[in-house]
Amino acid sequence: MLERLPPAPADPILGLSEAFARDPRPDKINLSVGVYQDEEGRTPVLECVKRAQRRLLEGEETKSYLAIDGLASFRQLVPRLVLGHIVPVELTATVQTPGGTAALRVAAELIRRHFPDARIWCSEPTWANHPNVFQAAGLEVRYYTYADPTGVMLDFDGLVCSLDRARPGDVVCLHACCHNPTGLDLEPGQWRVLAERLRERSLLPLVDFAYQGFAEGLVEDATGIRELVRAGLEILIASSFSKNFGLYAERVGALTLVAQTSEAVQAAVSQVKAVIRSNYSNPPKHGGAIVATVLADEELTQIWEREVEQMRERIQRMRELFVATLAAKGVTKDFSFLLRQRGMFSYSGLSLAAVERLRTEYGIYIVGSGRINVAGMRTATMDRLCTAIAAVLEN
Ligand SMILES: Cc1ncc(COP(=O)(O)O)c(C=O)c1O
């Protein structure tokens, strides 16, 4: 039977990374893959993580299974990080998942099992894996307007209008902050309007929170979620700790539910556990234990907050340096929109032809859509990057 299987199409972004790895040019630059890099081009292990790991190594007594929903300390600490104190504890429940991807998948399976008529609405554009994950769980994916045709401006009226096409009971996947791929986020007032619209139309928000701390701050970045809570909505939140803890390979994330009664939240989380049991059974321990160790300890939390701040500020500096260097190279195309976008990603507005020339002639790797990982930029290589972009834009 296996002989009859055709090869699956390659993942477009990971395929680019493979091509990058094979490229022999020593001055090649990778702005395609979605990982944070520091000024030396490394994706470092955070200091708070190293310290937490030392403690874990000394104190660990067993490798026995975790519960289906993960570590108890993790489940208590994560909702405080995500929601602060605006929701009574008994109205929330969190399960530890293998990365944000699994949180999204578990949420999608929960919806599919219990609300088979619900469709899920994704932003146009969205993270390429959203439709994959949701369709794999059996959900029908629809799209709401998000960016204008250039991809560099938010189309909020379009967003609100396109949700008129949703049916009551449909699910709306929202990016809490640092929208991937556009870097365009909603203002607090827009979140309030959106929350009201979701409530009026009985739509369930599934909020993807993969970049908490990368836009403005750990607390500030939860503004949108808090507006949804204030509007009295039920919410599903898929957190990822891949970026803000640098724990990509450890696979740690969380699915948090907010309901209106403790009975509802308890029943819902029991169904979430039933979904998990038939999927990966229970989550891996190490990443969750690191996150819980850091969040439970004041000193480690402070170190972590500083490290998140440093990553966020470096990304912002790269945005500013990139725009200034392009201008200094005489590029007349206006790139100042990059300064209003937030997080690791931005749509650069570069055409497919420009992207291809950058790769073939200059060894600069950017996703075909023009999405760039700003966190892959470095002061040391900025001049070369902008010289190349100036050259391809000139022709
Ligand atoms: C928008 C978005 N959601 C979810 C994820 C998944 O994160 P994880 O690696 O924790 O599964 C990513 C990772 O790139 C992402 O960009």
PDBQT file of the ligand as one rigid body, heavy atoms in Angstrom, charges set to zero:
ROOT
HETATM    1  C1  LIG A 401       0.415  32.178  14.397  1.00  0.00    +0.000 C 
HETATM    2  C2  LIG A 401       1.046  30.950  14.938  1.00  0.00    +0.000 A 
HETATM    3  N1  LIG A 401       0.294  30.088  15.637  1.00  0.00    +0.000 NA
HETATM    4  C3  LIG A 401       0.806  28.966  16.154  1.00  0.00    +0.000 A 
HETATM    5  C4  LIG A 401       2.129  28.633  15.976  1.00  0.00    +0.000 A 
HETATM    6  C5  LIG A 401       2.603  27.309  16.514  1.00  0.00    +0.000 C 
HETATM    7  O1  LIG A 401       3.526  27.329  17.475  1.00  0.00    +0.000 OA
HETATM    8  P1  LIG A 401       4.171  26.024  18.077  1.00  0.00    +0.000 P 
HETATM    9  O2  LIG A 401       5.526  25.908  17.497  1.00  0.00    +0.000 OA
HETATM   10  O3  LIG A 401       4.181  26.274  19.545  1.00  0.00    +0.000 OA
HETATM   11  O4  LIG A 401       3.322  24.845  17.745  1.00  0.00    +0.000 OA
HETATM   12  C6  LIG A 401       2.953  29.494  15.239  1.00  0.00    +0.000 A 
HETATM   13  C7  LIG A 401       4.349  29.147  14.994  1.00  0.00    +0.000 C 
HETATM   14  O5  LIG A 401       5.008  29.611  14.128  1.00  0.00    +0.000 OA
HETATM   15  C8  LIG A 401       2.387  30.680  14.719  1.00  0.00    +0.000 A 
HETATM   16  O6  LIG A 401       3.115  31.549  14.008  1.00  0.00    +0.000 OA
ENDROOT
TORSDOF 0
